């Protein structure tokens, strides 16, 4: 299976189909041309689905396998740039125990890869190294890998001393906010500070709730057995441009086009900004984690489980799995409704979204009253498509900026 450079949200379902086919090779591209709404984390979910469904494969990386003499050499920087692609770095770490080679069939030993992958982690985990990713200044990418011993795969953005997930108050003073602050400097230096602060407070709250959810539910399988390999992470990016161009780009996507047809704030150059907040994991997903039935579910039953997870104070399991859920996701719904946001989730066979302009937040007693639309057929009420079964979960959010 090859991950082509043009992989995107628009063709992602074709890749999910391929990811379920038995293959002895996973081939990556040097770079990826699409970094539009949700493209990156959709690509990562393809990788995750492939890896979970293929035990024996070779990872093929677009590397020259150079002789390393100086980290400032052009060839070294070219090799490093391959790993600065979120898809390539994540696939490499998840495939750490697999055989790896380049396009010339030369073996890529761990000792060679270790010249590059620790640099990427330092760029994520160290404030001083973040400027080295200046070419990606409008995005922030942070990953946690749970399968390394001694919590070596965890980031200090989320874990105190690589052990304990921050509580909510601590998180606002954690290294994550240093990274978010650095990210904000690449956005717009002329924006009123108080306006930007409100936005990043919202982003911090959303990220905290979503990453806490992965910490609690995405590190083990549905039987609470530790997953190996396993990844959880976030991708934040600001997308800035003319609203007409955004609309043109998604005119064939009914779910996105309906949302983008609304009016959004513009700066003095007539440009609109959307913040993408995407969280992904390679856990069992919402449905398998909360399926208490010893049978295959219908798509309607899958949707019910997802709705329960979005419902405040909903208890959706019994016995050792019992827990009151929904507080974090309900809080996110409130924020997105107030800020006219957009929410998408892809897990198991379900692909759903909620346009909070069309369907603003309302408190519900019955989970069935939660409003979700089908990604493929948004105009059909209470109809949900059965999609290719995927691994893990991606949650994608658009948060429009108000100038």
C-alpha positions in Angstrom: 0.0 0.0 0.0 1.3 3.4 -0.9 0.4 6.7 0.8 0.4 9.1 -2.2 1.4 12.7 -1.9 -2.2 13.8 -2.8 -3.9 11.9 0.0 -6.7 14.1 1.5 -10.1 14.2 3.1 -11.7 14.0 -0.3 -10.2 10.6 -1.2 -9.6 9.2 2.3 -12.3 6.5 2.1 -10.5 4.9 -0.9 -7.4 4.6 1.4 -9.4 3.1 4.2 -10.6 0.4 1.8 -6.9 -0.3 0.8 -5.8 -0.3 4.4 -7.9 -3.4 5.1 -6.3 -5.4 2.3 -3.5 -7.7 3.3 -0.2 -6.1 2.1 3.5 -6.7 2.9 4.5 -3.1 2.3 3.6 0.3 3.5 5.2 2.9 1.3 5.4 6.6 2.2 5.9 9.8 0.1 8.6 12.4 0.6 6.0 15.1 1.3 2.2 15.6 1.1 0.6 18.3 -1.0 -2.6 18.5 0.9 -2.7 20.1 4.4 -6.3 21.4 4.2 -9.1 20.8 6.7 -8.5 17.5 8.5 -6.2 16.0 5.8 -3.3 15.3 8.2 -5.2 13.3 10.9 -7.3 11.5 8.3 -4.0 10.3 6.8 -2.8 9.2 10.2 -6.0 7.2 10.7 -5.3 5.4 7.4 -1.8 4.5 8.7 -3.3 3.3 12.0 -5.9 1.2 10.3 -3.2 -0.4 8.0 -0.9 -1.2 10.9 -3.7 -2.8 13.0 -4.7 -5.0 10.1 -1.3 -6.1 8.9 1.1 -7.9 11.2 4.0 -8.5 8.7 5.0 -5.6 6.5 8.0 -3.6 5.4 7.9 0.2 5.9 9.4 1.9 2.8 10.7 5.4 3.5 11.8 8.0 0.9 15.3 8.3 2.3 18.7 8.2 0.5 20.5 6.6 3.5 23.4 9.1 3.4 26.7 9.1 5.1 26.2 11.4 8.1 29.0 13.8 8.8 27.3 17.1 9.7 23.7 17.8 10.8 23.8 21.0 8.9 24.5 19.3 5.5 21.9 19.7 2.8 21.5 15.9 2.5 21.0 15.5 6.3 18.4 18.3 6.3 16.6 16.6 3.4 16.4 13.3 5.3 15.2 15.1 8.4 12.5 16.9 6.4 11.0 13.5 5.6 10.3 13.0 9.3 9.0 16.5 9.7 6.0 15.2 7.7 3.5 14.2 10.4 2.4 11.1 8.5 6.0 9.8 8.0 7.1 10.4 11.6 4.1 8.7 13.1 4.3 5.7 10.7 8.0 5.3 11.5 7.5 5.2 15.3 4.5 2.9 15.1 6.6 0.6 12.8 9.7 0.7 15.0 9.7 -3.1 15.5 9.2 -3.7 11.7 11.7 -4.0 8.9 12.4 -0.7 7.2 14.0 0.1 3.8 14.3 2.9 1.3 13.2 2.9 -2.4 16.5 1.3 -3.4 15.7 -1.7 -1.1 18.5 -0.7 1.3 17.8 -1.7 4.9 17.2 1.3 7.3 18.5 0.2 10.7 17.2 1.8 13.9 20.7 3.2 14.4 20.3 5.2 11.2 16.8 6.4 12.0 17.9 7.4 15.4 19.9 10.2 13.8 16.6 11.9 12.9 13.6 10.8 15.0 14.9 12.1 18.4 15.3 15.5 16.7 11.6 15.5 15.9 10.6 14.6 19.4 12.9 17.4 20.8 11.2 19.9 18.4 7.8 18.9 19.9 9.0 18.7 23.4 11.5 21.5 23.8 10.6 25.2 23.5 14.1 26.1 22.3 13.9 23.7 19.4 10.5 24.7 18.1 11.8 27.5 15.9 13.6 24.8 13.8 10.1 23.9 12.5 9.6 27.4 11.3 8.5 26.2 7.9 5.5 24.7 9.8 4.9 27.7 11.9 1.2 27.7 11.3 0.7 24.2 12.8 1.4 22.5 16.1 1.8 18.7 16.1 2.3 16.7 19.4 2.2 12.9 19.8 2.4 10.4 22.6 3.5 6.9 22.0 2.5 4.5 24.8 4.5 1.4 23.8 7.9 2.6 24.8 9.3 1.5 28.2 9.6 4.0 31.1 7.1 6.3 29.4 9.8 7.5 26.9 7.1 8.1 24.4 5.1 10.6 26.4 5.4 14.4 26.1 5.8 16.9 28.9 3.0 18.9 27.2 0.5 16.4 28.8 2.4 14.4 31.4 4.1 15.7 34.6 7.4 13.9 35.0 6.4 11.6 32.1 4.0 9.9 34.5 0.8 11.7 35.5 -1.6 13.4 33.2 -2.0 17.0 34.3 -5.2 18.0 36.1 -7.1 20.9 34.5 -5.6 23.7 36.5 -2.0 22.4 36.0 -2.6 22.1 32.3 -3.0 25.8 31.8 0.5 26.2 33.2 2.0 23.2 31.5 4.6 23.2 28.7 1.6 22.7 26.3 0.8 26.4 26.7 4.4 27.3 25.9 4.0 25.5 22.6 0.6 27.1 22.0 2.0 30.5 22.8 4.9 29.9 20.3 2.3 28.8 17.7 0.2 31.9 18.3 3.2 34.2 17.3 3.0 32.8 13.8 -0.6 33.8 13.5 -1.0 37.5 13.6 1.0 39.9 15.8 -1.5 42.8 15.3 -4.6 41.1 16.7 -5.9 42.4 20.0 -4.2 40.3 22.8 -7.4 39.8 24.7 -9.2 38.5 21.7 -6.4 36.0 21.0 -6.3 35.0 24.6 -10.0 34.0 24.7 -9.4 31.8 21.6 -6.4 30.0 23.1 -8.2 29.5 26.4 -10.9 27.8 24.4 -8.3 25.7 22.4 -6.6 24.7 25.6 -9.9 23.6 27.2 -10.8 21.6 24.1 -7.4 19.9 23.8 -7.4 19.1 27.5 -10.7 17.4 27.3 -9.9 15.4 24.2 -6.4 14.3 25.2 -7.7 13.4 28.7 -10.3 11.2 26.9 -7.5 9.5 25.0 -5.5 9.0 28.2 -8.4 7.3 29.9 -9.8 5.3 27.0 -7.3 4.9 24.1 -4.3 3.3 25.7 -5.7 -0.2 26.0 -8.0 -2.3 23.8 -11.7 -3.0 24.6 -10.5 -5.8 27.0 -8.2 -3.3 28.8 -5.1 -5.0 27.4 -2.2 -2.5 26.7 -1.9 -1.7 23.0 1.5 -2.1 21.3 2.2 0.0 19.3 -0.1 2.9 20.2 -0.3 6.6 19.4 -2.3 9.5 20.6 -1.9 13.1 19.5 -3.1 16.5 18.4 -2.7 18.6 15.3 -3.6 22.3 15.4 -3.4 24.5 12.4 -4.7 27.9 11.4 -6.1 28.0 7.8 -6.3 31.5 6.4 -7.7 32.7 3.1 -10.6 34.1 1.2 -13.8 32.5 2.2 -14.7 32.2 -1.5 -11.6 30.0 -2.0 -12.5 27.8 0.9 -16.0 27.3 -0.5 -14.6 26.5 -4.0 -12.3 23.9 -2.5 -15.1 22.1 -0.8 -18.0 22.7 -3.3 -18.3 19.0 -4.0 -18.4 18.1 -0.3 -22.0 18.8 0.9 -21.1 18.5 4.6 -18.4 21.2 4.5 -20.0 23.4 1.9 -23.1 23.9 3.9 -21.1 25.1 6.8 -18.8 27.3 4.7 -21.8 29.0 3.1 -22.4 30.9 6.4 -20.8 34.4 6.9 -17.5 34.5 8.8 -15.4 37.3 10.2 -12.7 38.8 7.9 -9.6 40.8 8.6 -8.8 44.1 6.9 -7.5 42.2 3.9 -10.7 40.3 3.5 -9.2 37.0 4.8 -11.0 34.6 7.1 -9.2 32.3 9.6 -10.3 28.9 10.8 -8.4 27.1 13.6 -8.3 23.4 13.0 -8.1 21.4 16.3 -7.7 17.6 15.6 -7.1 14.8 18.0 -6.4 11.2 16.9 -5.6 7.9 18.6 -5.1 4.2 17.7 -7.2 2.9 20.5 -10.3 0.7 20.1 -12.6 3.7 19.3 -15.8 4.9 20.8 -17.9 2.0 19.6 -15.8 -1.0 20.6 -14.8 0.5 23.9 -18.5 1.0 24.9 -20.1 -2.0 23.2 -21.6 -4.2 26.0 -23.3 -6.5 23.5 -21.7 -9.7 22.5 -22.7 -9.3 18.9 -22.1 -7.2 15.8 -24.0 -3.9 15.9 -26.1 -2.1 13.3 -24.9 1.3 12.2 -27.8 2.8 14.1 -26.6 1.1 17.3 -23.1 2.5 16.7 -24.4 6.0 16.3 -26.3 5.5 19.6 -23.1 4.7 21.4 -21.4 7.8 20.0 -24.3 9.9 21.1 -24.2 8.5 24.6 -20.5 9.4 24.8 -21.5 13.0 23.9 -24.2 13.2 26.5 -23.6 14.8 29.9 -23.7 12.4 32.8 -24.5 9.4 30.6 -23.4 6.0 32.0 -23.0 3.7 29.1 -21.4 0.6 30.6 -21.8 -1.6 33.6 -19.6 -3.4 36.1 -15.8 -2.7 35.8 -16.4 -0.6 32.7 -19.0 1.7 34.4 -18.1 5.4 34.4 -20.1 8.6 34.1 -19.1 10.0 30.7 -19.8 12.9 28.5 -18.8 15.9 30.7 -15.7 16.7 28.5 -17.4 16.3 25.2 -20.5 18.1 26.4 -18.3 21.0 27.4 -16.7 21.1 23.9 -20.2 21.2 22.4 -21.0 24.3 24.4 -17.8 26.0 23.3 -18.3 25.2 19.6 -21.9 26.2 19.7 -21.0 29.6 21.2 -18.2 30.1 18.7 -20.1 28.8 15.6 -17.8 25.8 15.2 -17.8 22.5 13.3 -17.3 19.0 14.7 -16.5 15.8 12.9 -15.8 12.3 14.2 -14.6 9.1 12.4 -14.6 5.9 14.3 -15.5 2.3 13.6 -17.9 2.4 10.6 -19.3 5.8 11.5 -18.5 9.2 10.0 -20.5 12.0 11.5 -20.4 15.7 11.9 -22.3 18.6 13.5 -22.6 22.1 12.1 -23.1 24.2 15.3 -24.4 27.1 13.3 -27.2 25.0 11.9 -27.6 22.8 15.1 -26.5 24.8 18.1 -25.9 23.2 21.5 -28.9 22.3 23.6 -28.9 20.3 26.8 -30.7 17.0 26.3 -32.0 14.4 28.7 -32.2 11.6 26.1 -29.1 10.9 24.1 -31.2 10.2 21.1 -32.0 13.9 20.8 -28.3 14.8 20.1 -28.0 16.1 16.6 -25.5 14.5 14.3 -25.5 14.4 10.5 -24.1 11.7 8.2 -20.8 12.8 6.5 -21.8 11.3 3.1 -25.5 12.1 3.2 -26.0 15.3 5.3 -29.4 16.2 3.9 -31.0 12.9 5.0 -32.3 13.1 8.6 -31.7 10.0 10.7 -29.9 8.2 7.9 -26.4 7.0 8.5 -24.0 5.4 6.0 -22.1 2.3 6.8 -18.5 3.1 6.0 -15.3 1.1 5.9 -14.4 -0.1 9.4 -11.4 2.0 10.7 -9.2 1.7 13.7 -8.9 4.4 16.4 -10.8 7.7 16.4 -10.2 11.1 14.8 -12.1 14.1 16.2 -11.8 17.2 14.0 -12.9 20.7 14.9 -13.1 24.0 13.1 -13.1 27.1 15.3 -13.6 30.3 13.2 -11.7 33.4 14.3 -13.5 36.6 15.0 -11.6 39.8 14.1 
